[in-house]
Amino acid sequence: MAADEYNVSRGITAAGAPLGLHGVDPVEFIATANPVEGSAAYTAVHDGVAYYFSSENNMKTFEADPAAYLPQNGGYCTFGVSVGKKFDGDPEYHAVIDGALYVFLNRAIFDEFNKDRTATISKAENQWKDIRSTAVEDL
């Protein structure tokens, strides 16, 4: 895993990897557009990051196709990435658009995103290519 490619919680899980998406089940998130807490009992590790799931079925669904459920921009705030920064992505502030999950730092940033979703996502996609492997403290 390159420097800070994923937004993870400090420390590690029992699976020996840091926790992604603040412990929210990414499969349930994509399916319902609502953050549902996962459980350590259903943990899958992908690319050095542990994800929690609310059921064994969701865990197996993720394991079959992780890319379909990973949050965009490594789980960092999409608006932050659009301006070349890696801010925490809080699952409370989120959007599921065309089957892709985007998370945001806080309500104010989420409101900014909602002013022009398409442009922000496009800018984030372009910026992510440049900052993906850059350490947070170097941005």
VENLIN-V524937 format. One record per helix or strand. SS is the DSSP state (hx for helix, st for strand). FROM is the first residue (numbers start at 1). LEN is the number of residues. If there is no record, write none. Layout:
# VENLIN-V524937
SS | FROM | LEN
SS | FROM | LEN
This chain:
# VENLIN-V524937
st | 8 | 1
st | 18 | 3
hx | 21 | 3
st | 24 | 1
hx | 26 | 7
st | 37 | 1
st | 39 | 8
st | 49 | 5
hx | 56 | 9
hx | 66 | 3
hx | 72 | 4
st | 76 | 2
hx | 78 | 5
st | 88 | 1
st | 90 | 8
st | 100 | 5
hx | 107 | 9
hx | 117 | 15
hx | 136 | 3
